Amino acid sequence: MEPFTIAVADEVLTDLDRRLAATRWPDDFANDDWRYGANVAYFKTLVAHWRERYDWRARERLMNALPQFTTEVEGLRIHFVHQKGKGSNPIPLILTHGWPWTFWDYRKVIGPLTDPAAHGGDPADAFDVVVPSLPGYGFSTPLRTPGINWWKTADLWVSLMDQLGYGRFAAQGGDWGSFVSAQLGHKHAQRMIGVHIHTPSPLDFLTTGKFDKADFTPEERPLLHRMAAFAQEETGYMALQKTKPMTPAVGLNDSPAGLLAWLVEKRRKWSDCGGDVERRFDNDELIDLAMLYWVTGSYGTSARFYYEGYHDPWRPSHVRLPVVEAPTAIAVMPQELTHPPRKWAERYYNLQRWTHMPAGGHFAAAEEPGLIVEDLRAFFRDKR
């Protein structure tokens, strides 16, 4: 286990600027509403910001203000943030991101969770926070071991927390992070103080998992239509990444503008931004996202995460109900991608908290950090 400092070589940045300057833009028309995907006019302005105003070295310094480390876990290089809590009895908490996210999406919750007194909270609510980069994402690279998927990552996180000296711990996550956290609560329930998620789905979702329509109350029925619309219009990326991930990787590892469009289009569509992505993420934050994939060359292995999960489906560790036995909290984000019926959730999880949030989407910790922090504090307050 070694301290880690982000230090991108100058030649990487020089090459990046050359590639951005040489972008060969496609012709785009009748696409002001993004119905065809990435709006080229918008991305031309964002790339201009990237070249002319974005300061990677300043952003690098911001990232390096977090205590970061790398270690080997079961033969894999894992990068993570580890910030100790300031309080009498901090709870160890591992926060797991998804795709297209990075560890940096949790930056706004780390301070309030670890030092609540400095952010208007009660020091009794402190956490020791661990934020790993998923295998093959960002600085958890290079990944050259096939077969690493989300449910195997849960086992890696148990090993990582063992290295850090934590016996029992808590977990939180969205997107892949929800599945990793739920798997911890399924397979390793005895190790878990509790699990907090905001993208709830059956753990076999990539293959056979689905919700029973009969579980939806009349008031919940519109959620079925929303999820059906998402499945119809928004899952092309998943079909590609779970079958032929290296085909788009050839292009996206070569074109930073292409990578930016691939990632940011999802930020716009999946966040609670009403079609204006900069309501939720400023230009520098959007480019941070692309930079953390670009400078690590990690798009290909991040996309393979889908392939590995699809071709090695989840297998239950037990057949008891609830499937997730650890105490579970679900934050219901109004613009999240999945909206299970509460009846199903109460059967599937050891559900102890169900919070309807007033705002927020798929990138909850980055969009509504205050809401996520307060929900975590409230859920774990009686579990110390």
N, C-alpha and C positions, 0 to 999 in steps of 0.2 A: 504494500500500500504506500503510494508516494504522493506528495503534494503535486498539484498540476496547475500550470499557468498557460493560458491561451497565448500563443505567440506565432501568428501566421507570418510566413516568410514574405519579404518585400516582393520577391519575384512572382509569388502567387497573386498578389494584388496588382502588379503590373500586367500580368497575363490577363487577369480578369477585366481590367479597363480596356485592353486591346479587344477582347472578345465582345464586350458591350458596345464598343464603338463600331464594330463590324457587323452588328446584328442585321440580318436580312429579314425585314418585317414582311409578313404576308399582307395581301390586300384584304381589307375588312370593310364590309358594308352592311347596312340594315341590321346593325348589331348594337345599337345604343343601349338596349335593355339587356345585353349580355346573353340573349337567347341562344346564340351559337357558341357560347363559352367566352373565353378571355376577350375583352374589348381592347383592340390594338391601340387605339388612341390613348386610352388610360395608361397602358403599360409603356408607351413611349414616354409619357411624362414621368412615370415612376423610374424608368431607367435613366432618364435625364437627371433626376434627383440622386440616384445611385452614383452617377459619374461625377456630378458637379457639387453636390452638397453633403452627401453622406460621408461620415468620417469613421472608418472602421477602427482606427486606433483608439478613438474616444470610446466607441462601443466596446472594444476589447477591454479597456480599462474598467468600464462598468461591470462587465462580466467577471473580470478577475478580482473584483471586490468581494465576490463570494468565495468562501473556502472550498476549493475543488481538489479532487483526488482521482487517481486511477489505481486500479488493483486488478489482479487476475482472479476470476471466479470460474471455477470449473474449466480452466483453460482459455477463457475469453477475457479480453480486455474490457473493463467496465469503468466508465467515467461517472463521477457523481459529485454532487454538492453535499457537504455535511456541516450543518450549522447547529451548534449546541444551543439549547434553550436556557433562558434566564428566568429561573423560578425554582420553587422548592421541590417540585416533583415532575419534571418534564416527561411527557409521554413520547417514546420513539415513534416517529411517523414517517413512512416512506411514501413519497408522492410520485406517481408514474404517469408520464405523458403518453400521447398517442401519435398518430400520423394525420395531417402533416404538422406536428408540433416539434418542440425541442425542450430540453430542461429549462431554457430561458423563459418559457411561458409561465413558469411558477415564480418568477422573481418577485412579483408584487405581494405574494402571500408569505414569503419566507420570513421577512422581518416581523410582521404582526404575529405569526405563529410562534417564533422563537423568543421574541421579546415583547410580549403583549403590553407591559407597562409603558414602554416607549411609544406605543401606538394607541393609547387610551384604553387599554384593557387591564385585566386582572392578572398579575404575575402567576397566580395559581393555575392559569390556563396555558402555561408554556408547553411547547413541544421541542424535542430534538428532531430536526428535520433532515431527511436524507432524500435527495432528488437525483436519481440515476438517469443517465441517457440509456434508452433501450439498446439492446445489442444490435450493432449495425447502424445506429443513428449517431450523428454528430461525432463526438470524441470517443464513443464506445466503438472505435474502429481501429484498424481494419478488422472486419469479420470475414473469415475465410472458412468457417465451419458451417456446413449445410445443416438444415433441420432445426434451426433455432426459431421457435415461434413463441406466441404469447403465453401459452400454458407452461412451457418449459422455462420461460422467463420468471414465472412465479417461484420456481425452485431456485433459480439463480439469486433471487432477492432474499430468500431465506438464508442462503449461504453468505450473501453480502452482509446481512444484518448479524449473522453469527460472527463474521470477521470484526464487525464494529462492537461486538460485545453485548448485543441486545438479545435477550431471551424472548420475551413477548413484546409485540409492537403493533402499531396501527397502520392502516393503509388507506390511501385515497387515490382516485384517478378518474380520468375521462378517456373516451375512445378506447384504444388498446389498454390504457391504464385502468379503465373500469373492469376489463376482463381479467387482467393480471391480478387486480385487487380482489375480485370475486373468486378467482381461483385460489388465492391465498386463504380466503374465508371458507372455501370448499375443502381443499386438500389439507391445509395446515391450520384448521380452525383452532386447535389447541394453542397455537402460537399467537393468535390474533386477539388483540384487545378489542378491535372493532374494524369495520370496513365502511368507507364512505365513497359513494360513486355517483356519477350523474349521467352515464350512458348505459342504463340497465338493459340487458338482453339475455336470452338463454345462452349458456356457455357453448352450446353446439350451433351457434348462429351461422357460422360459415358454411355449414353443410345442411343440416335438417332443422335447425332451431327456428321456431316461429311462435307467435302468440295465438292462443285460442280465441277466436272472435267472440265466443260465448262469454268470456270473462269481462268483456267491455260493457260497462253500464251505458244507458242511453246518453248520458252526459259525456261519456268518454268516446263515443262512436266517431266523432270527427277526427280523433287521433288516428283511427284506422285509415282514413282517407289521406291524411298527411303523410303517413308512412308509406302508403301505396304510391303516392306521387313521388316521394323520394326514391323508392325502388325503381320507378319507371324512368325518371329523368336524371338522377344524380349518382348512379352506381356504375357508370362506365369505367371510371378510374379503378374501381374494385375488380371488375371483370378482367381488366388488363393486368393489374398488379398480382392477382392471384393465379394467373395462368401463364403470362409471358412477361414478367417484370423487367427482364434485361433488354427487351426491345425498346421501350421508351427510355431506359437508362442510357442507351447509346446517345440519344439526342440530348437528354437533359443533363448528362454529365459533360456535354460539349458546349452547350449554349446556356449561359447564365440568364439571359432574358427568357428563354424557354422554361428554365427551372422556376424563375420568378412567377411566370404566368401560371404554371401548373400548380404551384403552392398557393398563391394569393387568390386565385379564382375560388378555391375552397374556403379561404378565410372570408371572402365576401358572401358566399352562398350559405355557409354553415354557422356563421355568427349571427348574433342579434343586432344587425346593423341596418336593417331596412333597405338593403341595396347600396348603401354608402359605406364601404369597408373602412373608410377613415374616421367614421364615427366611433369605431372600436379600436383601431390600430393606426397609429400615425405612420408616416412614410418610413421613418427609421426602424420602427418595429417590424414592418413588413419586410424590409431589406435584411434586418437581422436574421429573420427566418430563412431567407434564401442563402445568406452568407454561411450560416451554420451547416447547411447541407452542401454548399459549394466548396468551402475551404477544406472540408473533410471528405469530399467525393462520396458522400454516403447515400445519395438518392437510391442507387441500385440495391444496396443491402436493406435500406428501409422498405423499399417496395417488395423485396423478397419476403419480408415478414408476413405479407398476405399469402404468398405462395406456400410458405412453410405451414401456415395455419390451415390452409385449405387442403393441402395434400397429406397432412398428418393430423386428422381431426381430433378434437378434444375427446378424451375418454374419462368418464367419471371415476373418481377414486372410491366412491361409495354410492349406494342407491337409496340412502335415507332422504327423508324430507325434513326440513328444507334442504335444498341442494347446497346452499351457502349457509353453513351452520353458525358462523361467527356473527355476532351482533352487527347489523347492517343499517346504514342510513342512506337514503336516496334523496338527492337534491334534484327536484323536478325543474329543469330549466325550460322556459317557455319555447325556446327555439332550438332545443336539442333534436337530434336525428331520430332517436327512439323514444317512444312514449308507451310504456307497458301499462296495462290496466292494473289498478291497485290490488285487485283480487288475486291476480297472478303473482304479483310481487310479494304479497303476504304468504303465498304458498311456497314460492321459490327461495326466498331469503328469510333469515331470522330478522325480520324487519322490525326495527325499533324506532325509526324516525323517518318521516316522509314529509319533505318540506317543499311546498310550491313557491318557487322563487318569483319575484316580480319582474325580473329581467334576466337576460343572459342566454347564450346559446352553447354551441358545441365546445368552445374554448373557454369554459366557465372561469377557471382560475385567472386567466388573462383578461377576460371581459368584465367580470364582477368579483374581483378579489375580496372585497369587503364582505359580500354575501357568503362566499365560500368559507372565509375565515370564521365568521360568526357561527355558521352552521357546524363547523368542525369543533369549535369551542363548546357549543351547546351539547353536541352529541357525546363528547368524551368527558364532559364535566363530572359525571357520576361514575366514571370508569377508571379513576386514578387510584 
